[in-house]
Amino acid sequence: MAKEITSRNENYSQWYNDIVVKAGLADYSAVRGSMVIKPYGFAIWEKMRDQLDHMFKETGHQNAYFPLFIPKSFFSREAAHVEGFAKECAVVTHYRLKNDPNGKGIVVDEDAKLEEELVVRPTSETIIWNTYKSWIQSYRDLPILINQWANVVRWEMRTRLFLRTAEFLWQEGHTAHATKEEAVEEAERMINVYSTFAREWMAMPVIIGKKSESERFAGAVDTYSIEALMQDGKALQAGTSHFLGQNFAKAFDVKFLNRESQLEYVWATSWGVSTRLMGALVMTHSDDNGLVLPPKLAPTQVVFVPVYKSEEELAAVSEVVAKLRVELHSKGITTHYDDRDNYKPGFKFAEYELKGVPVRVAIGPRDIEKGTVEVARRDTLQKQFVSQNQLAETVVSLLDNIQANLYNRALEFRERNTTRVETYDEFKKVIAENGGFVLAHWDGTPETEALIKEDTKATIRCIPLDMPEEDGKCIVTGKPSKKRAIFALAY
């Protein structure tokens, strides 16, 4: 099956598409720019969703749901917001179809035009803040800590499965606070939740930082992001958290009576991650043999493949496997026993390698005699024989080792592909030849940022929060700079 996958060196983009489709994560749909998430891909997304949902609730958030359709007039209330999303909005103008009187199928009923057009949700700030107006009167009503799991539509022209599609799944948090300090603290708390999830569950190292003014979310005062580096040297924004100030409260006139009995506008945040994380997962860990999954997110952590020639041998193997699976399940490990009789073991080995199952256990009559099994790990493709009595203990340790190895491998890759530069010529050379993260001084102006983007297509991914201050000069203008920004080509 690996022969069906284009190698990364030959065509990285095709390699990615091959893995997504052939590993059964997603498929193309009849709707341009939209995708079908297949059961295996959705099972991985469910693992992500469930863990994130747990982390949100641990930090005091509750789930709710808001309408898919947003009155067009709502978008005009916050100028930066409408400017940021206007070109991506899908708009509903009519509410009924009818048979074409000329016999040419179904047409829109021109008499069923909406009084006000409805925008299909690209993000929910406007509809939520219109709702919050009726929920908030006093400081006693604050904070409001709401999360929504939903789908959104952004009319993308150039699409790629999981990474950029017209419709995608995500969560969006929307919180309201009595003070600026509380809102900033919330925005920072949630970007750290995302960072923890990326590192500990996805085994994906990320850098937390602030976006430049031109890269901020439309309508935000500050945007925090986590940035990851993919194997082709391009950056991927994996999650964002926004301090919205009082912009949306002012746009929708959301005021509250504070402790001093004075009216003031509410402070706000929003934050979200999407099915783009699925693309990040694929590109961070996978290889030319297929998908590689961190054990914590693998729907099946261990697959058992029987090797046999007769029904009697299969029955003997199945009896042993049943006992081994019970032991693994007692330790919280998910397993699958593939006893299909219409595929040979070699085919199954290749299939589960392609699907990225972390551990494969093969067992046949000889193994039963010896009291052993063959254990193969997906991340390194190494095999070892293990006593059946020690399998559960071995697998627990092995899964932890694989999770850590994937993180360390990705971190080493990022460190090898992070370059500090002092001059613009050096910057352009690194971007053109190597890619990766480039740390460079920048004078803080959007004009310089735009010039760099026009020259090299590299953008500022973030200004890392943990970046120490240092005296430096902008690589383009020579003006003073106190901090380096991370530049990269990006998805």
The 8 nearest C-alpha neighbors of each residue, nearest first, counted from 0:
[[1, 2, 3, 349, 350, 353, 4, 288],
 [0, 2, 288, 3, 4, 289, 287, 353],
 [1, 3, 0, 4, 5, 288, 287, 6],
 [2, 4, 1, 0, 5, 17, 21, 288],
 [5, 3, 1, 2, 17, 14, 6, 287],
 [4, 6, 14, 13, 7, 3, 10, 9],
 [7, 5, 9, 287, 8, 14, 4, 10],
 [8, 6, 11, 9, 10, 14, 287, 5],
 [9, 7, 6, 10, 11, 5, 14, 231],
 [8, 10, 6, 7, 11, 5, 14, 13],
 [11, 9, 13, 7, 12, 8, 14, 6],
 [12, 10, 7, 14, 13, 15, 8, 9],
 [11, 13, 15, 14, 10, 16, 7, 17],
 [12, 14, 16, 15, 10, 11, 17, 5],
 [15, 13, 5, 11, 17, 12, 16, 7],
 [14, 16, 12, 13, 18, 17, 11, 19],
 [15, 17, 13, 19, 18, 14, 20, 12],
 [18, 16, 14, 20, 15, 19, 4, 21],
 [17, 19, 21, 15, 22, 16, 20, 289],
 [18, 20, 24, 16, 17, 22, 21, 25],
 [19, 21, 23, 17, 18, 22, 25, 26],
 [22, 20, 18, 23, 17, 19, 24, 353],
 [23, 21, 354, 18, 20, 19, 24, 353],
 [22, 24, 21, 20, 25, 39, 37, 19],
 [40, 25, 23, 19, 37, 39, 22, 20],
 [26, 24, 36, 37, 35, 20, 23, 19],
 [27, 25, 35, 20, 34, 28, 36, 37],
 [26, 28, 34, 35, 33, 25, 29, 160],
 [29, 27, 34, 30, 35, 33, 26, 31],
 [28, 30, 31, 27, 33, 34, 32, 35],
 [31, 29, 28, 33, 32, 34, 27, 165],
 [32, 30, 33, 29, 28, 165, 34, 27],
 [31, 33, 165, 164, 158, 30, 34, 155],
 [34, 32, 165, 164, 30, 31, 166, 28],
 [35, 33, 27, 28, 26, 36, 160, 25],
 [34, 36, 26, 25, 28, 37, 27, 33],
 [37, 35, 25, 41, 40, 24, 34, 26],
 [36, 38, 25, 40, 24, 39, 41, 35],
 [39, 37, 41, 40, 42, 36, 24, 23],
 [40, 38, 42, 41, 24, 37, 23, 43],
 [39, 41, 24, 43, 37, 42, 38, 36],
 [40, 42, 44, 38, 43, 39, 36, 37],
 [41, 43, 45, 39, 40, 44, 38, 298],
 [44, 42, 46, 40, 41, 45, 298, 296],
 [43, 45, 41, 47, 46, 42, 48, 40],
 [46, 44, 48, 42, 47, 43, 49, 41],
 [47, 45, 43, 49, 44, 48, 296, 50],
 [48, 46, 44, 45, 50, 49, 51, 43],
 [47, 49, 45, 51, 46, 50, 52, 44],
 [48, 50, 52, 46, 51, 47, 45, 53],
 [51, 49, 53, 52, 47, 48, 46, 54],
 [50, 52, 54, 48, 53, 49, 55, 47],
 [53, 51, 49, 55, 50, 54, 48, 56],
 [52, 54, 50, 56, 51, 55, 57, 49],
 [55, 53, 51, 57, 52, 56, 50, 58],
 [56, 54, 52, 58, 57, 53, 60, 51],
 [55, 57, 60, 59, 53, 58, 54, 52],
 [56, 58, 54, 55, 59, 53, 60, 52],
 [59, 57, 56, 55, 60, 54, 188, 53],
 [60, 58, 56, 57, 55, 61, 144, 54],
 [61, 59, 56, 144, 55, 145, 58, 146],
 [62, 60, 145, 146, 56, 144, 63, 59],
 [61, 63, 146, 147, 145, 60, 64, 148],
 [64, 62, 147, 146, 145, 61, 65, 148],
 [63, 65, 147, 66, 62, 148, 149, 146],
 [64, 66, 67, 63, 127, 126, 147, 123],
 [67, 65, 68, 64, 69, 126, 120, 123],
 [66, 68, 120, 119, 69, 65, 151, 150],
 [69, 67, 119, 66, 118, 117, 120, 70],
 [68, 70, 118, 117, 126, 71, 120, 119],
 [71, 69, 117, 72, 73, 118, 116, 115],
 [70, 72, 117, 73, 118, 116, 74, 69],
 [71, 73, 74, 75, 70, 76, 115, 116],
 [74, 72, 71, 75, 70, 76, 125, 69],
 [75, 73, 81, 72, 76, 71, 77, 125],
 [74, 76, 72, 73, 77, 81, 78, 71],
 [77, 75, 250, 74, 73, 78, 72, 251],
 [78, 76, 80, 75, 250, 79, 74, 81],
 [77, 79, 80, 81, 76, 75, 82, 218],
 [80, 78, 218, 82, 217, 81, 77, 83],
 [81, 79, 217, 218, 83, 77, 78, 82],
 [80, 82, 74, 84, 83, 85, 78, 79],
 [83, 81, 79, 80, 85, 84, 78, 217],
 [82, 84, 217, 80, 81, 85, 79, 86],
 [83, 85, 81, 87, 86, 82, 80, 88],
 [86, 84, 81, 82, 87, 88, 83, 80],
 [85, 87, 84, 88, 83, 154, 82, 153],
 [88, 86, 154, 153, 84, 85, 155, 89],
 [89, 87, 85, 153, 86, 154, 90, 118],
 [88, 90, 119, 118, 154, 87, 91, 152],
 [89, 91, 118, 117, 119, 88, 92, 116],
 [92, 90, 117, 116, 93, 118, 89, 119],
 [91, 93, 116, 113, 112, 90, 117, 94],
 [94, 92, 112, 113, 111, 95, 91, 107],
 [93, 95, 111, 112, 113, 92, 96, 91],
 [96, 94, 108, 111, 93, 107, 97, 112],
 [97, 95, 107, 108, 106, 105, 98, 94],
 [98, 96, 106, 108, 105, 107, 99, 95],
 [99, 97, 105, 104, 100, 106, 96, 102],
 [98, 100, 102, 101, 105, 103, 104, 106],
 [101, 99, 102, 98, 103, 97, 104, 106],
 [102, 100, 99, 103, 104, 98, 105, 106],
 [101, 103, 99, 100, 104, 98, 105, 106],
 [104, 102, 99, 101, 105, 100, 98, 106],
 [103, 105, 99, 102, 98, 106, 101, 97],
 [104, 106, 98, 99, 97, 96, 103, 107],
 [107, 105, 99, 97, 96, 98, 108, 104],
 [108, 106, 96, 109, 97, 95, 105, 93],
 [107, 109, 96, 110, 111, 97, 95, 106],
 [108, 110, 111, 107, 112, 93, 95, 96],
 [109, 111, 108, 112, 93, 95, 107, 113],
 [112, 110, 109, 93, 108, 94, 95, 113],
 [113, 111, 93, 110, 92, 109, 114, 94],
 [114, 112, 115, 93, 92, 116, 111, 94],
 [113, 115, 112, 116, 92, 93, 111, 117],
 [116, 114, 113, 117, 70, 71, 92, 72],
 [115, 117, 92, 91, 71, 113, 70, 90],
 [118, 116, 70, 91, 69, 71, 68, 90],
 [117, 119, 90, 69, 68, 71, 89, 120],
 [118, 120, 68, 89, 67, 90, 121, 152],
 [119, 121, 67, 122, 151, 68, 152, 118],
 [122, 120, 152, 151, 153, 119, 88, 123],
 [123, 121, 120, 124, 151, 171, 125, 152],
 [122, 124, 125, 126, 127, 120, 121, 65],
 [125, 123, 127, 126, 128, 122, 173, 247],
 [124, 126, 128, 127, 123, 73, 129, 74],
 [127, 125, 129, 123, 128, 124, 69, 130],
 [126, 128, 130, 124, 129, 125, 123, 131],
 [129, 127, 131, 130, 125, 126, 124, 132],
 [128, 130, 126, 127, 132, 131, 251, 125],
 [131, 129, 127, 128, 132, 133, 126, 134],
 [130, 132, 128, 134, 133, 129, 135, 127],
 [131, 133, 253, 130, 129, 134, 135, 128],
 [134, 132, 131, 135, 130, 136, 129, 253],
 [135, 133, 131, 132, 136, 130, 140, 143],
 [136, 134, 140, 132, 133, 137, 131, 255],
 [135, 137, 255, 256, 254, 134, 140, 138],
 [138, 136, 256, 255, 139, 140, 135, 257],
 [137, 139, 257, 141, 140, 256, 255, 177],
 [138, 140, 137, 141, 142, 136, 257, 135],
 [141, 139, 138, 137, 135, 142, 136, 143],
 [142, 140, 143, 138, 139, 176, 177, 175],
 [141, 143, 176, 175, 144, 140, 177, 174],
 [144, 142, 175, 141, 174, 145, 176, 140],
 [145, 143, 174, 60, 142, 61, 173, 175],
 [146, 144, 61, 173, 60, 172, 62, 174],
 [147, 145, 172, 62, 171, 61, 173, 63],
 [146, 148, 171, 63, 170, 62, 64, 149],
 [149, 147, 170, 169, 171, 146, 150, 64],
 [150, 148, 169, 168, 170, 147, 151, 64],
 [149, 151, 168, 167, 169, 166, 152, 148],
 [150, 152, 121, 120, 166, 167, 168, 122],
 [151, 153, 166, 121, 165, 120, 154, 119],
 [154, 152, 87, 165, 121, 155, 88, 166],
 [153, 155, 87, 165, 88, 152, 89, 156],
 [154, 156, 165, 157, 153, 158, 164, 87],
 [155, 157, 158, 154, 32, 165, 164, 87],
 [158, 156, 155, 159, 163, 32, 164, 165],
 [157, 159, 163, 164, 32, 156, 155, 160],
 [160, 158, 163, 162, 164, 161, 157, 32],
 [159, 161, 162, 163, 164, 34, 158, 25],
 [162, 160, 275, 278, 163, 274, 159, 277],
 [163, 161, 275, 159, 278, 160, 164, 158],
 [162, 164, 158, 159, 161, 160, 165, 155],
 [165, 163, 158, 32, 166, 33, 159, 167],
 [164, 166, 154, 153, 32, 155, 33, 152],
 [167, 165, 152, 164, 151, 33, 153, 150],
 [166, 168, 150, 151, 164, 274, 169, 165],
 [169, 167, 150, 274, 273, 149, 151, 166],
 [170, 168, 273, 149, 272, 148, 150, 274],
 [169, 171, 148, 271, 147, 272, 149, 273],
 [170, 172, 271, 147, 270, 146, 173, 169],
 [171, 173, 146, 270, 269, 145, 147, 271],
 [174, 172, 269, 145, 268, 146, 171, 144],
 [173, 175, 144, 268, 143, 267, 145, 269],
 [174, 176, 267, 143, 142, 266, 265, 141],
 [177, 175, 142, 266, 178, 141, 182, 265],
 [176, 178, 265, 266, 138, 141, 142, 179],
 [179, 177, 181, 180, 176, 266, 182, 265],
 [178, 180, 182, 181, 266, 183, 244, 177],
 [179, 181, 183, 178, 182, 184, 185, 177],
 [182, 180, 184, 178, 179, 183, 185, 176],
 [181, 183, 185, 179, 184, 180, 176, 267],
 [184, 182, 186, 180, 185, 181, 242, 179],
 [183, 185, 181, 187, 182, 186, 188, 180],
 [184, 186, 188, 182, 183, 187, 181, 189],
 [187, 185, 183, 189, 240, 188, 184, 242],
 [186, 188, 184, 190, 185, 189, 183, 191],
 [189, 187, 185, 191, 186, 190, 184, 192],
 [188, 190, 192, 191, 186, 187, 185, 193],
 [191, 189, 193, 187, 192, 240, 188, 194],
 [190, 192, 194, 189, 188, 193, 195, 187],
 [193, 191, 189, 195, 190, 194, 196, 188],
 [194, 192, 190, 196, 191, 195, 197, 189],
 [193, 195, 191, 197, 192, 196, 198, 190],
 [194, 196, 192, 198, 193, 197, 199, 191],
 [195, 197, 193, 200, 199, 194, 198, 192],
 [198, 196, 201, 194, 203, 195, 200, 199],
 [197, 199, 202, 203, 195, 204, 196, 201],
 [200, 198, 196, 202, 195, 197, 201, 203],
 [199, 201, 196, 202, 197, 295, 198, 296],
 [200, 202, 197, 203, 198, 199, 293, 280],
 [203, 201, 406, 198, 200, 199, 405, 197],
 [202, 204, 198, 201, 197, 406, 205, 409],
 [205, 203, 198, 410, 227, 202, 406, 409],
 [206, 204, 227, 226, 225, 203, 194, 207],
 [205, 207, 226, 225, 208, 463, 227, 204],
 [208, 206, 225, 463, 224, 464, 205, 226],
 [207, 209, 463, 464, 462, 461, 223, 224],
 [210, 208, 223, 461, 462, 222, 224, 463],
 [211, 209, 461, 222, 215, 214, 223, 462],
 [210, 212, 214, 213, 215, 209, 461, 459],
 [211, 213, 215, 214, 210, 445, 221, 220],
 [212, 214, 211, 215, 445, 210, 448, 216],
 [215, 213, 211, 212, 210, 216, 459, 460],
 [216, 214, 222, 212, 210, 213, 217, 211],
 [215, 217, 219, 218, 222, 214, 241, 83],
 [216, 218, 80, 83, 79, 219, 215, 82],
 [217, 219, 80, 79, 216, 243, 220, 246],
 [220, 218, 243, 216, 221, 217, 242, 241],
 [219, 221, 243, 242, 244, 218, 222, 241],
 [222, 220, 242, 219, 241, 215, 223, 243],
 [223, 221, 241, 215, 210, 209, 240, 216],
 [222, 224, 209, 240, 239, 208, 210, 241],
 [225, 223, 239, 238, 208, 207, 209, 226],
 [224, 226, 207, 206, 238, 205, 237, 236],
 [227, 225, 236, 206, 205, 235, 237, 224],
 [226, 228, 205, 235, 234, 204, 236, 229],
 [227, 229, 234, 233, 235, 413, 232, 230],
 [228, 230, 283, 233, 231, 232, 282, 234],
 [229, 231, 232, 283, 282, 228, 233, 412],
 [232, 230, 229, 233, 11, 434, 435, 7],
 [233, 231, 435, 434, 230, 229, 228, 234],
 [234, 232, 489, 488, 229, 231, 228, 435],
 [233, 235, 489, 228, 227, 229, 487, 488],
 [234, 236, 227, 490, 226, 489, 237, 228],
 [235, 237, 226, 238, 225, 227, 234, 224],
 [238, 236, 225, 226, 235, 276, 227, 272],
 [237, 239, 272, 225, 224, 236, 271, 193],
 [240, 238, 224, 223, 270, 271, 190, 225],
 [239, 241, 270, 223, 186, 190, 222, 269],
 [242, 240, 222, 269, 268, 270, 221, 243],
 [241, 243, 268, 221, 244, 220, 186, 219],
 [244, 242, 219, 268, 267, 220, 241, 246],
 [243, 245, 266, 246, 267, 242, 220, 179],
 [246, 244, 266, 248, 247, 265, 249, 243],
 [245, 247, 249, 248, 244, 243, 250, 218],
 [246, 248, 250, 249, 245, 251, 128, 77],
 [249, 247, 253, 245, 251, 252, 250, 246],
 [250, 248, 252, 247, 246, 251, 245, 253],
 [249, 251, 247, 76, 248, 77, 252, 246],
 [252, 250, 248, 249, 253, 129, 247, 128],
 [253, 251, 249, 248, 250, 254, 132, 264],
 [254, 252, 248, 132, 251, 264, 265, 249],
 [255, 253, 264, 263, 265, 252, 262, 136],
 [254, 256, 136, 137, 262, 263, 257, 138],
 [255, 257, 137, 262, 261, 260, 138, 136],
 [256, 258, 260, 138, 259, 261, 255, 262],
 [259, 257, 260, 138, 256, 261, 137, 139],
 [258, 260, 257, 261, 256, 262, 138, 263],
 [261, 259, 257, 256, 258, 262, 137, 255],
 [260, 262, 256, 257, 259, 263, 258, 255],
 [263, 261, 256, 255, 254, 257, 260, 264],
 [264, 262, 254, 255, 261, 265, 256, 257],
 [263, 265, 254, 248, 253, 245, 255, 249],
 [264, 266, 248, 254, 177, 176, 245, 253],
 [267, 265, 245, 176, 244, 175, 179, 178],
 [268, 266, 175, 243, 244, 174, 182, 176],
 [269, 267, 242, 243, 174, 241, 173, 186],
 [268, 270, 173, 172, 241, 240, 174, 171],
 [271, 269, 240, 172, 171, 239, 241, 268],
 [270, 272, 171, 170, 239, 238, 172, 240],
 [271, 273, 238, 169, 170, 237, 239, 171],
 [272, 274, 169, 275, 168, 276, 170, 271],
 [273, 275, 276, 277, 168, 161, 169, 167],
 [274, 276, 162, 161, 273, 277, 278, 279],
 [277, 275, 279, 274, 278, 280, 273, 237],
 [278, 276, 280, 275, 279, 274, 161, 281],
 [277, 279, 281, 275, 276, 280, 161, 162],
 [280, 278, 276, 282, 277, 281, 283, 275],
 [279, 281, 277, 283, 278, 282, 276, 284],
 [280, 282, 278, 279, 285, 283, 284, 277],
 [283, 281, 279, 280, 229, 284, 285, 278],
 [282, 284, 229, 280, 281, 279, 230, 285],
 [285, 283, 291, 282, 281, 280, 286, 405],
 [286, 284, 291, 290, 281, 289, 282, 283],
 [287, 285, 288, 289, 290, 284, 291, 7],
 [286, 288, 6, 289, 7, 4, 1, 285],
 [289, 287, 1, 286, 353, 352, 290, 4],
 [290, 288, 353, 287, 286, 18, 285, 352],
 [289, 291, 355, 285, 354, 353, 18, 281],
 [292, 290, 355, 285, 284, 378, 289, 377],
 [293, 291, 355, 297, 294, 357, 290, 356],
 [292, 294, 402, 295, 296, 297, 201, 202],
 [295, 293, 297, 296, 300, 357, 398, 402],
 [294, 296, 293, 200, 297, 402, 201, 300],
 [297, 295, 294, 293, 46, 43, 298, 200],
 [296, 298, 294, 299, 300, 292, 295, 293],
 [299, 297, 43, 42, 296, 300, 333, 46],
 [300, 298, 297, 333, 334, 301, 356, 335],
 [299, 301, 333, 357, 297, 294, 356, 334],
 [302, 300, 334, 358, 359, 299, 333, 357],
 [301, 303, 335, 359, 334, 336, 360, 304],
 [304, 302, 360, 336, 361, 359, 335, 337],
 [303, 305, 361, 337, 360, 336, 302, 362],
 [306, 304, 362, 361, 363, 307, 338, 316],
 [305, 307, 363, 362, 344, 304, 361, 308],
 [308, 306, 312, 313, 363, 309, 305, 364],
 [307, 309, 312, 310, 306, 313, 311, 363],
 [310, 308, 312, 311, 307, 313, 314, 306],
 [309, 311, 313, 312, 314, 308, 307, 315],
 [310, 312, 314, 309, 313, 315, 308, 307],
 [313, 311, 315, 309, 314, 310, 307, 316],
 [314, 312, 310, 316, 311, 315, 307, 317],
 [313, 315, 317, 311, 312, 316, 310, 318],
 [316, 314, 312, 318, 313, 317, 311, 319],
 [315, 317, 313, 319, 318, 314, 320, 312],
 [318, 316, 320, 314, 319, 315, 313, 321],
 [317, 319, 321, 315, 316, 320, 314, 322],
 [318, 320, 316, 322, 317, 321, 323, 315],
 [319, 321, 323, 317, 322, 318, 324, 316],
 [320, 322, 324, 318, 319, 323, 317, 325],
 [323, 321, 325, 320, 319, 324, 326, 318],
 [322, 324, 320, 326, 325, 321, 327, 319],
 [325, 323, 327, 321, 326, 322, 328, 320],
 [324, 326, 328, 322, 323, 327, 329, 321],
 [327, 325, 323, 329, 324, 328, 391, 322],
 [326, 328, 324, 330, 332, 329, 391, 325],
 [329, 327, 331, 332, 325, 330, 326, 324],
 [328, 330, 326, 327, 331, 325, 332, 324],
 [329, 331, 328, 327, 332, 326, 395, 391],
 [332, 330, 328, 329, 333, 327, 326, 395],
 [331, 333, 328, 327, 330, 334, 300, 329],
 [332, 334, 299, 300, 328, 301, 331, 335],
 [335, 333, 301, 299, 302, 300, 332, 324],
 [334, 336, 302, 303, 337, 299, 301, 333],
 [337, 335, 303, 302, 338, 304, 334, 320],
 [338, 336, 304, 339, 303, 335, 302, 305],
 [337, 339, 336, 340, 305, 304, 317, 313],
 [340, 338, 337, 341, 342, 343, 336, 305],
 [339, 341, 342, 338, 343, 337, 344, 313],
 [340, 342, 339, 343, 338, 344, 346, 347],
 [343, 341, 340, 339, 346, 344, 347, 345],
 [342, 344, 346, 345, 347, 341, 340, 306],
 [345, 343, 347, 346, 348, 306, 342, 304],
 [346, 344, 348, 347, 343, 349, 342, 350],
 [347, 345, 349, 344, 343, 348, 350, 342],
 [346, 348, 350, 344, 349, 345, 351, 343],
 [349, 347, 345, 346, 350, 351, 344, 352],
 [348, 350, 352, 346, 347, 351, 0, 353],
 [351, 349, 347, 353, 352, 348, 346, 354],
 [352, 350, 354, 353, 348, 349, 356, 355],
 [351, 353, 349, 355, 350, 354, 348, 356],
 [354, 352, 289, 350, 351, 290, 355, 22],
 [355, 353, 351, 22, 290, 352, 356, 350],
 [354, 356, 291, 290, 352, 292, 353, 357],
 [355, 357, 351, 354, 358, 300, 299, 352],
 [358, 356, 377, 300, 376, 294, 355, 292],
 [359, 357, 376, 301, 375, 356, 377, 300],
 [360, 358, 302, 375, 301, 374, 303, 376],
 [359, 361, 374, 303, 373, 302, 304, 375],
 [362, 360, 304, 373, 305, 303, 372, 359],
 [361, 363, 305, 372, 366, 306, 373, 304],
 [362, 364, 306, 366, 365, 307, 305, 316],
 [365, 363, 367, 366, 312, 368, 316, 307],
 [364, 366, 368, 367, 363, 369, 362, 370],
 [367, 365, 371, 369, 363, 368, 364, 372],
 [366, 368, 370, 364, 365, 369, 363, 371],
 [369, 367, 365, 366, 370, 364, 371, 363],
 [368, 370, 366, 371, 367, 365, 386, 372],
 [369, 371, 367, 368, 387, 366, 386, 372],
 [372, 370, 386, 366, 387, 385, 369, 384],
 [371, 373, 362, 385, 384, 366, 361, 387],
 [374, 372, 384, 361, 360, 383, 385, 362],
 [373, 375, 360, 383, 382, 359, 384, 372],
 [376, 374, 382, 359, 381, 358, 380, 360],
 [377, 375, 358, 380, 381, 378, 357, 379],
 [378, 376, 357, 380, 379, 358, 355, 352],
 [377, 379, 376, 380, 291, 401, 357, 405],
 [378, 380, 381, 377, 376, 375, 401, 382],
 [381, 379, 377, 376, 378, 375, 382, 352],
 [380, 382, 379, 375, 376, 383, 377, 378],
 [383, 381, 375, 374, 380, 376, 373, 384],
 [382, 384, 374, 373, 385, 375, 381, 372],
 [383, 385, 373, 372, 374, 371, 386, 382],
 [386, 384, 371, 372, 387, 390, 383, 373],
 [385, 387, 371, 389, 388, 370, 390, 372],
 [386, 388, 371, 390, 389, 370, 372, 385],
 [387, 389, 386, 390, 391, 370, 371, 385],
 [390, 388, 386, 387, 392, 391, 393, 385],
 [391, 389, 393, 387, 392, 388, 394, 386],
 [390, 392, 394, 393, 327, 389, 395, 326],
 [391, 393, 395, 389, 390, 394, 396, 388],
 [392, 394, 390, 396, 391, 395, 389, 397],
 [395, 393, 397, 391, 396, 392, 390, 398],
 [394, 396, 392, 398, 397, 393, 391, 399],
 [397, 395, 399, 393, 394, 398, 400, 392],
 [396, 398, 394, 400, 399, 395, 393, 401],
 [397, 399, 401, 400, 395, 396, 294, 394],
 [400, 398, 402, 396, 397, 401, 403, 395],
 [399, 401, 397, 403, 398, 402, 404, 396],
 [400, 402, 404, 398, 403, 399, 405, 397],
 [403, 401, 399, 293, 405, 400, 404, 294],
 [404, 402, 400, 406, 401, 405, 407, 399],
 [403, 405, 401, 407, 406, 402, 408, 400],
 [404, 406, 408, 402, 403, 407, 202, 401],
 [407, 405, 202, 403, 409, 404, 408, 203],
 [408, 406, 410, 404, 409, 405, 411, 403],
 [407, 409, 405, 411, 410, 406, 404, 412],
 [408, 410, 412, 406, 407, 411, 405, 413],
 [409, 411, 407, 413, 412, 408, 204, 406],
 [412, 410, 414, 408, 413, 409, 407, 415],
 [411, 413, 409, 415, 410, 414, 416, 408],
 [414, 412, 416, 410, 411, 415, 417, 228],
 [413, 415, 411, 417, 416, 412, 410, 418],
 [416, 414, 412, 413, 417, 411, 418, 410],
 [415, 417, 435, 413, 414, 412, 436, 418],
 [416, 418, 436, 414, 437, 415, 435, 413],
 [417, 419, 437, 438, 436, 420, 416, 435],
 [420, 418, 438, 437, 439, 417, 421, 426],
 [419, 421, 439, 426, 422, 425, 438, 418],
 [420, 422, 474, 439, 419, 423, 425, 440],
 [423, 421, 474, 425, 424, 420, 426, 475],
 [422, 424, 426, 474, 425, 475, 427, 421],
 [423, 425, 427, 426, 422, 428, 474, 429],
 [424, 426, 428, 422, 423, 427, 420, 429],
 [425, 427, 423, 429, 424, 428, 420, 422],
 [428, 426, 430, 424, 429, 425, 431, 423],
 [427, 429, 425, 431, 426, 430, 432, 424],
 [430, 428, 433, 432, 426, 431, 427, 434],
 [431, 429, 434, 427, 428, 432, 433, 426],
 [432, 430, 428, 429, 427, 433, 434, 455],
 [431, 433, 429, 430, 428, 434, 427, 435],
 [432, 434, 429, 430, 431, 435, 232, 416],
 [435, 433, 430, 232, 429, 432, 431, 233],
 [434, 436, 232, 416, 417, 233, 487, 437],
 [435, 437, 417, 487, 486, 485, 416, 418],
 [436, 438, 418, 486, 485, 417, 419, 439],
 [439, 437, 419, 485, 484, 483, 418, 420],
 [438, 440, 483, 420, 484, 419, 437, 441],
 [439, 441, 483, 473, 474, 480, 472, 482],
 [442, 440, 473, 443, 480, 474, 439, 483],
 [441, 443, 473, 480, 444, 478, 479, 440],
 [444, 442, 441, 445, 447, 480, 448, 211],
 [443, 445, 446, 447, 442, 448, 441, 449],
 [444, 446, 448, 447, 449, 213, 443, 212],
 [447, 445, 449, 444, 448, 450, 451, 443],
 [448, 446, 450, 449, 445, 444, 451, 475],
 [447, 449, 445, 451, 446, 450, 452, 444],
 [450, 448, 452, 446, 447, 451, 445, 453],
 [449, 451, 447, 453, 452, 448, 454, 446],
 [452, 450, 454, 448, 453, 449, 455, 447],
 [453, 451, 456, 457, 449, 455, 450, 454],
 [452, 454, 450, 451, 456, 455, 449, 457],
 [455, 453, 451, 452, 450, 456, 457, 427],
 [454, 456, 457, 452, 453, 451, 427, 430],
 [457, 455, 452, 453, 454, 488, 458, 451],
 [458, 456, 488, 487, 452, 455, 486, 451],
 [459, 457, 486, 452, 487, 460, 488, 456],
 [458, 460, 486, 461, 485, 484, 487, 211],
 [461, 459, 485, 486, 458, 487, 210, 226],
 [462, 460, 210, 208, 209, 459, 485, 463],
 [461, 463, 484, 208, 209, 485, 464, 210],
 [464, 462, 208, 466, 465, 207, 461, 209],
 [463, 465, 208, 466, 207, 462, 209, 467],
 [464, 466, 463, 467, 208, 207, 462, 206],
 [465, 467, 463, 464, 468, 482, 483, 462],
 [468, 466, 465, 469, 482, 464, 483, 481],
 [467, 469, 482, 481, 466, 470, 483, 480],
 [470, 468, 481, 482, 471, 467, 480, 483],
 [471, 469, 481, 480, 468, 472, 479, 482],
 [470, 472, 480, 479, 481, 469, 440, 473],
 [471, 473, 479, 477, 480, 478, 440, 474],
 [472, 474, 441, 477, 440, 442, 478, 475],
 [473, 475, 422, 423, 440, 477, 421, 472],
 [474, 476, 473, 423, 477, 447, 422, 441],
 [477, 475, 478, 473, 474, 442, 447, 472],
 [476, 478, 473, 472, 475, 474, 479, 442],
 [477, 479, 473, 472, 476, 442, 480, 441],
 [480, 478, 472, 471, 473, 442, 477, 481],
 [479, 481, 471, 472, 442, 482, 440, 473],
 [480, 482, 469, 470, 468, 471, 479, 483],
 [483, 481, 468, 480, 469, 440, 484, 466],
 [482, 484, 440, 439, 438, 441, 485, 462],
 [485, 483, 462, 439, 438, 461, 440, 486],
 [484, 486, 438, 437, 460, 461, 459, 436],
 [487, 485, 459, 437, 458, 460, 436, 457],
 [488, 486, 457, 436, 458, 489, 234, 435],
 [487, 489, 457, 233, 234, 456, 458, 434],
 [490, 488, 234, 233, 235, 487, 457, 458],
 [489, 235, 234, 233, 488, 162, 236, 163]]
